Amino acid sequence: MDTQSKPREEKEIIVMGLSLTYAVCVGIFAVIRYYKAEYPVAMMDTVLALFGVYVFALVWRTRSTHLPSMAISFISVFGTIATISLKGPEQIYWAYPSVALVFYLLPTRQAVILWTVSAVFILYQLIDLSALKLVTIVMTLFITSFFCHLFSSTMTEQHERLRKIANQDVLTQVKNRRAFNQDTSFLEDFHGIVSAILFDLDNFKQVNDFYGHAKGDKVLKTASVFVNKVIENKGVLYRIGGDEFAVLCEGQDFNHAYQLAKEIYQSVSESDINQQHNITLSLAVAQKEHNESVKEWLGRLDSALYKAKKSGRNQIVKSVRY
């Protein structure tokens, strides 16, 4: 699938929306200041507005959000400091949307660092205000920053928790089919080395039929533990449906993936679930070729697993593209 044809992620839409909103709002002030002959500030606003448009276009074209988020946060803070410097303390109002933008777009740690440094520069320019006004600004900025920080931390924590729930198989605690589809979709334009292992638990249906689903669930969990111990940091395990699993091996060529498949096969063969329930594995191994789509690669892998099951099971089938 072409990158531009994929649905845009929520973060992309948010960054593009904020960048465009920033560009429009600052652009309006640029027009007003040109009209009032405030040319230095008007020119600065024009540059900032154009930069907002550039960030919008950058996210639209590359679909990357990390650097654009940092860029629009930095330029927002810079614009606030510069505006206060050129127009005076009455421009402090720009600091409040700026702090919200920074904490919304950046990871909490980066947001705290950027805003703390920025606040020092902002407050330095307000040093000539009366004590009451200065204290009022300091307190309101502090309270706003604190609540933005609290919101950002809570939102990040909840997002991570929801992401884990959405991408984790409840029974085995390994990644699920949704995570597999997502992770493999990112490999469409990947030019590095990546291989995958697809495997089924042979005779699993008989375990469910004779011993019930509780025993079947236990077999699945036990098999997942054995496989995870074998692969360690060499790959990522997914349960993609029923008794079917996959191991994604980024940075592993075919030979390394095949060796890993043999270790997985041997581990389960020597385990209690094989001795007690005759559970063996049918496995398929394939490396993604550079001129091959993810769909073709996974289709080739699936065909190899089908061949392994139709040829007597309890074996490893290689899928090599000539």
Helices and strands as residue ranges (DSSP letters): G 3-5, H 10-35, H 39-62, H 66-87, G 89-94, H 95-105, H 108-124, H 131-167, H 177-185, E 194-202, H 204-211, H 213-231, E 236-241, E 244-250, H 254-269, H 272-277, E 280-287, H 294-310, E 316-319
